[in-house]
């Protein structure tokens, strides 16, 4: 990855986490971090020792450290290190004050700053698959103790989350096309205040009306798409935000240059969101990818068993769940206890040892 692309990626994620979001998923499916995914981690954390050292890779705003700390309570003697390439400083950590959690910003998962076999439990939720293969997985193994556990929730290429991401990328393309809503708003805003004042030549009036018509057409296209798309959130939000800016330009004494600046800032935020979503879609794992990951783990740790399942609940497939640990570790029982017909459970057993 070129330096410019790496900096853009880090900036996009740093800005996102600074907004206070706890999860990386599309807005439509934020609540899906509860239910089946929370159940998966409940099983993993249940099998931890009385006091464990834990590493969370690509932690974001620390959803897993927070879940673990609340589940285990303040009396637990756990030690949790959470790393991310982005700049992270979860607001909840300052409020709830969990001294056992240490957040580390600017850390590449392919080069972790920890000694060999330092952790009893290494986890990642929708994170490690974004790293360079197989370096990130190799580092996770390096710092995990031979009797420890590696537990992962990973994006699935056929999940509802990735499906939502693909829809939102198409919606982003619609908004940012040459005749899309953003460009039409950019072209009409300087003319709105002139039209309001009524001071312009015949040629100016014709140009203003042409730009207004183009803006109205773009609005109409977005409104039609909102009705037909299964995931209208981005379009609904963009329609409201952009029309608000255009409306402000018609107010007396409006500063069109400042309104245009805000439009550019909004456009930049959409571009950053599209970058994050595109990363999710491109890094989601298919069955063959999972098999390759499992083979790598077994070759690296021959005495380990690797168990994986798809994570499923009422809304559909949410991702892959995987645990890797010494064969005989009771944590592997999670894969045999799932009822494939029950929403909020894990289905599709696929073990390897």
C-alpha positions as CSV (number, residue, x, y, z in Angstrom):
1,X,0.0,0.0,0.0
2,X,1.4,3.3,-1.0
3,X,2.0,5.9,1.8
4,X,-0.7,8.3,0.5
5,X,-3.3,5.5,0.5
6,X,-2.2,4.3,3.9
7,X,-2.5,7.8,5.4
8,X,-5.9,8.3,3.8
9,X,-7.1,4.9,5.3
10,X,-5.8,5.7,8.7
11,X,-7.3,9.2,8.6
12,X,-10.7,7.8,7.5
13,X,-10.8,5.4,10.4
14,X,-9.4,7.8,13.0
15,X,-12.1,10.3,12.1
16,X,-14.7,7.7,12.3
17,X,-13.7,6.4,15.7
18,X,-13.4,10.0,17.0
19,X,-17.1,10.5,16.2
20,X,-17.8,8.1,19.1
21,X,-19.1,5.1,17.1
22,X,-18.5,1.9,18.9
23,X,-18.8,-0.4,15.9
24,X,-17.7,-0.4,12.2
25,X,-20.9,-1.7,10.6
26,X,-23.3,0.2,8.4
27,X,-25.8,2.1,10.4
28,X,-28.7,-0.2,9.4
29,X,-27.0,-3.1,11.2
30,X,-25.4,-1.6,14.3
31,X,-27.7,-3.5,16.6
32,X,-26.4,-6.8,15.2
33,X,-23.4,-6.6,17.4
34,X,-25.8,-7.8,20.0
35,X,-27.5,-11.2,19.7
36,X,-25.5,-13.9,18.0
37,X,-22.2,-12.1,18.0
38,X,-22.5,-11.2,21.7
39,X,-23.4,-14.8,22.3
40,X,-20.2,-16.0,20.6
41,X,-18.1,-13.7,22.7
42,X,-20.0,-14.8,25.9
43,X,-18.9,-18.4,25.2
44,X,-15.3,-17.3,24.5
45,X,-15.0,-15.2,27.7
46,X,-16.7,-17.9,29.8
47,X,-13.7,-20.2,29.2
48,X,-11.1,-17.6,30.3
49,X,-9.0,-18.2,33.4
50,X,-9.4,-16.4,36.7
51,X,-7.0,-13.7,35.5
52,X,-6.0,-13.5,31.9
53,X,-3.9,-11.3,29.7
54,X,-6.0,-10.4,26.6
55,X,-5.1,-8.7,23.3
56,X,-7.7,-7.2,21.0
57,X,-6.4,-6.6,17.5
58,X,-7.9,-3.8,15.4
59,X,-10.0,-2.7,18.4
60,X,-11.6,0.4,17.0
61,X,-13.4,2.1,19.9
62,X,-12.9,-0.9,22.1
63,X,-16.2,-2.8,21.7
64,X,-14.6,-6.1,22.9
65,X,-12.6,-4.7,25.8
66,X,-15.8,-3.0,27.0
67,X,-17.9,-6.1,26.6
68,X,-15.3,-8.3,28.4
69,X,-14.8,-5.8,31.3
70,X,-18.5,-5.5,31.9
71,X,-19.0,-9.2,31.8
72,X,-16.1,-10.1,34.1
73,X,-16.6,-7.2,36.4
74,X,-14.2,-4.9,38.2
75,X,-13.1,-7.6,40.6
76,X,-11.5,-9.6,37.7
77,X,-7.7,-9.4,37.5
78,X,-7.6,-9.4,33.7
79,X,-5.1,-7.3,31.7
80,X,-6.3,-6.1,28.3
81,X,-4.2,-4.5,25.6
82,X,-6.2,-3.1,22.6
83,X,-4.4,-2.0,19.4
84,X,-5.4,-0.2,16.3
85,X,-3.7,1.5,13.4
86,X,-6.1,4.5,13.8
87,X,-5.9,7.1,16.5
88,X,-8.2,5.8,19.3
89,X,-9.3,7.2,22.6
90,X,-12.8,5.8,23.4
91,X,-14.9,8.3,25.4
92,X,-16.5,5.5,27.3
93,X,-13.1,4.5,28.7
94,X,-12.7,7.9,30.4
95,X,-16.2,7.7,31.8
96,X,-16.3,4.2,33.0
97,X,-12.6,4.0,34.0
98,X,-11.4,0.5,33.4
99,X,-7.7,0.6,34.5
100,X,-7.1,-2.9,33.2
101,X,-7.5,-1.7,29.6
102,X,-4.7,-0.1,27.7
103,X,-5.3,1.4,24.3
104,X,-2.5,1.6,21.8
105,X,-2.9,3.8,18.7
106,X,-0.9,3.7,15.5
107,X,-0.1,0.0,15.8
108,X,0.1,-2.1,12.7
109,X,-1.3,-5.6,13.3
110,X,1.5,-7.0,11.2
111,X,4.1,-5.7,13.7
112,X,2.7,-6.0,17.2
113,X,4.9,-4.5,20.0
114,X,4.6,-7.4,22.4
115,X,6.8,-10.3,23.3
116,X,6.3,-13.9,22.1
117,X,3.6,-15.8,23.9
118,X,2.5,-12.9,25.9
119,X,-1.3,-13.4,25.9
120,X,-3.7,-16.0,27.1
121,X,-6.4,-14.8,24.7
122,X,-6.0,-13.0,21.4
123,X,-9.3,-11.7,19.8
124,X,-10.4,-9.6,16.9
125,X,-13.9,-8.6,15.8
126,X,-14.2,-7.5,12.1
127,X,-10.6,-6.5,12.2
128,X,-7.8,-8.9,11.6
129,X,-9.1,-9.7,8.0
130,X,-8.2,-6.1,7.1
131,X,-4.5,-6.8,7.7
132,X,-1.9,-8.1,5.3
133,X,-2.1,-11.9,4.8
134,X,-0.7,-13.9,6.4
135,X,1.4,-11.5,8.4
136,X,-1.4,-10.3,10.7
137,X,-2.5,-13.8,11.6
138,X,1.1,-14.8,12.1
139,X,1.6,-12.0,14.6
140,X,-1.5,-12.9,16.4
141,X,-0.2,-16.5,16.8
142,X,3.3,-15.2,17.8
143,X,2.0,-13.3,20.8
144,X,-0.5,-16.0,21.8
145,X,0.6,-18.6,24.4
146,X,0.8,-22.2,23.3
147,X,-2.0,-23.0,25.7
148,X,-3.9,-19.9,24.8
149,X,-6.9,-19.2,22.6
150,X,-7.3,-17.3,19.4
151,X,-10.9,-16.2,18.8
152,X,-12.1,-14.2,15.8
153,X,-15.3,-12.8,14.3
154,X,-14.7,-12.1,10.6
155,X,-16.7,-10.6,7.8
156,X,-18.4,-13.1,5.5
157,X,-18.6,-12.3,1.8
158,X,-22.2,-13.4,1.7
159,X,-23.3,-11.7,5.0
160,X,-26.1,-9.1,5.3
161,X,-23.5,-6.7,6.5
162,X,-21.5,-7.0,3.3
163,X,-24.7,-6.9,1.3
164,X,-25.6,-3.6,3.0
165,X,-22.1,-2.3,2.2
166,X,-22.4,-3.1,-1.5
167,X,-25.7,-1.3,-1.6
168,X,-24.3,1.7,0.2
169,X,-21.4,1.9,-2.2
170,X,-23.8,1.9,-5.1
171,X,-25.7,4.7,-3.4
172,X,-22.5,6.6,-2.9
173,X,-21.7,6.4,-6.6
174,X,-25.2,7.7,-7.3
175,X,-24.6,10.7,-5.0
176,X,-21.2,11.5,-6.4
177,X,-21.7,11.0,-10.1
178,X,-21.2,14.0,-12.5
179,X,-25.0,14.6,-12.5
180,X,-25.5,13.4,-9.0
181,X,-26.9,15.3,-6.0
182,X,-23.6,16.6,-4.7
183,X,-22.4,18.0,-8.0
184,X,-25.8,19.6,-8.8
185,X,-25.9,21.2,-5.3
186,X,-22.3,22.5,-5.8
187,X,-23.4,24.1,-9.1
188,X,-26.7,25.6,-7.9
189,X,-25.7,27.0,-4.5
190,X,-23.8,30.1,-5.9
191,X,-26.9,31.0,-8.0
192,X,-29.6,30.5,-5.3
193,X,-28.8,33.8,-3.5
194,X,-28.7,35.7,-6.8
195,X,-32.1,34.2,-7.8
196,X,-33.5,35.2,-4.4
197,X,-32.4,38.8,-4.9
198,X,-33.8,39.0,-8.4
199,X,-30.8,40.9,-9.7
200,X,-29.4,39.2,-12.8
201,X,-29.4,39.4,-16.5
202,X,-31.6,37.4,-18.9
203,X,-28.6,35.1,-19.5
204,X,-28.0,34.7,-15.8
205,X,-31.6,33.8,-15.2
206,X,-31.5,31.1,-17.9
207,X,-28.3,29.6,-16.4
208,X,-29.8,29.8,-12.9
209,X,-32.9,28.0,-14.0
210,X,-30.9,25.4,-15.8
211,X,-28.9,24.6,-12.7
212,X,-32.0,24.6,-10.5
213,X,-33.7,22.1,-12.9
214,X,-30.6,19.9,-12.7
215,X,-30.6,20.0,-8.9
216,X,-34.4,19.2,-8.9
217,X,-33.8,16.3,-11.2
218,X,-31.0,14.9,-9.1
219,X,-33.3,15.2,-6.0
220,X,-36.0,13.3,-7.9
221,X,-33.6,10.5,-8.8
222,X,-32.5,10.1,-5.2
223,X,-36.1,10.1,-4.0
224,X,-37.0,7.4,-6.5
225,X,-34.0,5.3,-5.4
226,X,-34.9,5.7,-1.7
227,X,-38.2,3.9,-2.5
228,X,-36.6,1.1,-4.4
229,X,-33.3,0.4,-2.5
230,X,-33.4,-2.1,0.5
231,X,-31.0,0.2,2.4
232,X,-32.0,3.8,2.0
233,X,-30.2,5.2,5.1
234,X,-27.4,6.9,3.3
235,X,-29.7,8.4,0.6
236,X,-32.2,9.7,3.2
237,X,-29.4,11.3,5.2
238,X,-27.8,12.8,2.2
239,X,-31.0,14.2,0.8
240,X,-31.8,15.9,4.0
241,X,-28.3,17.3,4.6
242,X,-27.7,18.6,1.1
243,X,-31.2,20.1,0.7
244,X,-30.7,21.9,4.0
245,X,-27.5,23.5,2.6
246,X,-29.2,24.6,-0.6
247,X,-32.1,26.0,1.4
248,X,-29.7,28.0,3.6
249,X,-28.3,29.7,0.5
250,X,-31.7,31.3,-0.2
251,X,-31.7,33.0,3.2
252,X,-31.0,36.8,3.2
253,X,-27.3,37.6,3.7
254,X,-26.3,33.9,3.2
255,X,-22.6,33.4,2.5
256,X,-22.5,31.0,-0.4
257,X,-18.8,30.4,-0.1
258,X,-19.2,29.2,3.5
259,X,-22.1,27.0,2.5
260,X,-20.0,25.5,-0.3
261,X,-17.3,24.8,2.2
262,X,-19.7,22.9,4.3
263,X,-20.8,21.0,1.3
264,X,-17.2,20.0,0.5
265,X,-16.7,18.9,4.1
266,X,-19.9,16.8,3.9
267,X,-18.7,15.3,0.6
268,X,-15.3,14.4,2.2
269,X,-17.1,12.6,5.0
270,X,-19.1,10.6,2.5
271,X,-15.9,9.7,0.7
272,X,-14.3,8.5,3.9
273,X,-17.3,6.4,4.7
274,X,-17.2,4.9,1.2
275,X,-13.5,4.0,1.8
276,X,-14.3,2.2,5.0
277,X,-17.2,0.4,3.4
278,X,-15.2,-0.6,0.3
279,X,-12.5,-2.0,2.7
280,X,-15.2,-4.2,4.4
281,X,-16.5,-5.5,1.2
282,X,-13.1,-6.3,-0.3
283,X,-11.8,-8.0,2.8
284,X,-14.8,-10.2,3.6
285,X,-13.9,-13.9,3.5
286,X,-15.5,-16.6,1.4
287,X,-15.4,-20.3,2.2
288,X,-12.1,-20.8,0.4
289,X,-10.5,-17.9,2.3
290,X,-11.6,-19.5,5.6
291,X,-10.2,-22.8,4.6
292,X,-6.9,-21.2,3.8
293,X,-6.8,-19.4,7.2
294,X,-7.6,-22.6,9.0
295,X,-4.9,-24.5,7.2
296,X,-2.4,-21.8,8.0
297,X,-3.3,-22.0,11.7
298,X,-3.0,-25.8,11.9
299,X,0.4,-25.7,10.1
300,X,1.6,-23.1,12.5
301,X,0.2,-24.9,15.6
302,X,-0.1,-28.6,14.8
303,X,-1.4,-29.4,18.3
304,X,-4.3,-26.9,17.9
305,X,-7.8,-27.5,16.7
306,X,-9.6,-24.9,14.6
307,X,-13.4,-24.7,14.7
308,X,-15.5,-22.3,12.6
309,X,-19.1,-21.6,12.0
310,X,-21.2,-18.9,10.3
311,X,-22.8,-16.6,12.7
312,X,-26.5,-16.4,12.0
313,X,-29.6,-14.7,13.5
314,X,-33.0,-13.6,12.4
315,X,-31.7,-10.9,10.0
316,X,-29.5,-13.3,8.2
317,X,-25.8,-14.3,8.1
318,X,-23.6,-11.9,10.1
319,X,-20.1,-13.3,9.6
320,X,-17.7,-16.1,10.5
321,X,-16.9,-17.2,14.1
322,X,-13.7,-19.0,14.7
323,X,-11.8,-20.4,17.7
324,X,-8.4,-21.9,17.7
325,X,-6.9,-23.6,20.7
326,X,-5.2,-26.9,21.8
327,X,-7.3,-29.9,20.8
328,X,-9.3,-30.8,23.9
329,X,-9.8,-27.3,25.2
330,X,-13.4,-27.1,26.3
331,X,-13.9,-23.9,24.3
332,X,-14.4,-26.1,21.2
333,X,-17.7,-27.3,22.6
334,X,-19.3,-24.0,21.3
335,X,-19.5,-25.4,17.8
336,X,-21.4,-28.6,18.8
337,X,-24.1,-26.9,20.9
338,X,-25.6,-24.6,18.2
339,X,-29.1,-25.2,17.0
340,X,-29.2,-24.2,13.3
341,X,-32.9,-23.4,13.5
342,X,-32.7,-21.0,16.4
343,X,-32.2,-17.2,15.7
344,X,-29.3,-15.8,17.6
345,X,-27.3,-19.0,17.3
346,X,-24.2,-20.2,15.4
347,X,-24.7,-22.7,12.6
348,X,-22.7,-24.7,10.1
349,X,-20.0,-26.6,12.0
350,X,-16.7,-27.0,10.2
351,X,-13.8,-28.2,12.4
352,X,-10.2,-28.9,11.5
353,X,-7.4,-30.3,13.6
